[in-house]
Amino acid sequence: MTKDRMIKGLYNVTNPKTQQEQVLKYLLKNKTITSWKAIETFRITRLADVIYGLRCNFDIESKDTRVGKKIFTTYILHYDK
C-alpha cells in the first residue's frame, strides 16, 4: 500500500476525491488548465470557483487569451516543491 501524497497537509493528490484535489493534481503535473480541459477531463463546469478555493494556498495566475471574438482564461500554477 502506498502512502497518500499530501500537499500542504490539506490536499491528497495521490487519490484525489474533491474537485480541488483533482485540479491541483492536474496543475502539479501540467502547470496549466483551461475551463474546456476541466470540462473534458473532470466534468467540472465552474473551474473559476475551484481555482478561487485553491488560491488560498497556491499562487495561481490567470491569463486571458483572445481567439477571434472569444476570450478564454488559462490558469497557471506557480509552485516549487
C-alpha positions as a Python dict, from the first residue, in 0.01 Angstrom:
ca = {
    (1, 'M'): (0, 0, 0),
    (2, 'T'): (141, 341, -97),
    (3, 'K'): (117, 641, 125),
    (4, 'D'): (-103, 923, 1),
    (5, 'R'): (87, 1231, -113),
    (6, 'M'): (-43, 1531, 79),
    (7, 'I'): (29, 1886, -38),
    (8, 'K'): (47, 2148, 236),
    (9, 'G'): (-117, 1894, 466),
    (10, 'L'): (-455, 1968, 307),
    (11, 'Y'): (-473, 1816, -40),
    (12, 'N'): (-447, 1445, -123),
    (13, 'V'): (-309, 1432, -477),
    (14, 'T'): (-244, 1057, -480),
    (15, 'N'): (-614, 967, -456),
    (16, 'P'): (-799, 1295, -521),
    (17, 'K'): (-1160, 1291, -402),
    (18, 'T'): (-1259, 1659, -430),
    (19, 'Q'): (-1264, 1885, -734),
    (20, 'Q'): (-989, 2097, -578),
    (21, 'E'): (-767, 1790, -535),
    (22, 'Q'): (-835, 1675, -892),
    (23, 'V'): (-747, 2015, -1038),
    (24, 'L'): (-443, 2055, -813),
    (25, 'K'): (-308, 1714, -918),
    (26, 'Y'): (-356, 1813, -1283),
    (27, 'L'): (-186, 2150, -1230),
    (28, 'L'): (111, 1994, -1049),
    (29, 'K'): (168, 1769, -1350),
    (30, 'N'): (77, 2003, -1638),
    (31, 'K'): (123, 2355, -1488),
    (32, 'T'): (-182, 2496, -1675),
    (33, 'I'): (-552, 2425, -1719),
    (34, 'T'): (-842, 2582, -1908),
    (35, 'S'): (-1215, 2558, -1847),
    (36, 'W'): (-1255, 2337, -2152),
    (37, 'K'): (-988, 2094, -2028),
    (38, 'A'): (-1160, 2083, -1686),
    (39, 'I'): (-1492, 2001, -1852),
    (40, 'E'): (-1339, 1731, -2073),
    (41, 'T'): (-1123, 1573, -1803),
    (42, 'F'): (-1321, 1613, -1479),
    (43, 'R'): (-1668, 1731, -1588),
    (44, 'I'): (-1606, 2048, -1382),
    (45, 'T'): (-1810, 2334, -1527),
    (46, 'R'): (-1716, 2602, -1271),
    (47, 'L'): (-1338, 2591, -1282),
    (48, 'A'): (-1311, 2954, -1169),
    (49, 'D'): (-1473, 2858, -837),
    (50, 'V'): (-1233, 2566, -786),
    (51, 'I'): (-935, 2792, -866),
    (52, 'Y'): (-1068, 3052, -623),
    (53, 'G'): (-1056, 2794, -345),
    (54, 'L'): (-706, 2681, -438),
    (55, 'R'): (-574, 3037, -442),
    (56, 'C'): (-598, 3046, -63),
    (57, 'N'): (-290, 2821, -55),
    (58, 'F'): (-131, 2842, -401),
    (59, 'D'): (-5, 3106, -643),
    (60, 'I'): (-227, 3061, -950),
    (61, 'E'): (-211, 3317, -1229),
    (62, 'S'): (-495, 3388, -1472),
    (63, 'K'): (-405, 3466, -1832),
    (64, 'D'): (-674, 3574, -2076),
    (65, 'T'): (-629, 3478, -2441),
    (66, 'R'): (-829, 3615, -2732),
    (67, 'V'): (-910, 3391, -3028),
    (68, 'G'): (-1114, 3589, -3278),
    (69, 'K'): (-1402, 3738, -3079),
    (70, 'K'): (-1376, 3484, -2798),
    (71, 'I'): (-1171, 3519, -2481),
    (72, 'F'): (-1074, 3226, -2262),
    (73, 'T'): (-871, 3202, -1943),
    (74, 'T'): (-575, 2977, -1880),
    (75, 'Y'): (-483, 2917, -1516),
    (76, 'I'): (-111, 2875, -1444),
    (77, 'L'): (23, 2722, -1125),
    (78, 'H'): (346, 2871, -982),
    (79, 'Y'): (462, 2614, -727),
    (80, 'D'): (803, 2496, -616),
    (81, 'K'): (812, 2174, -416),
}
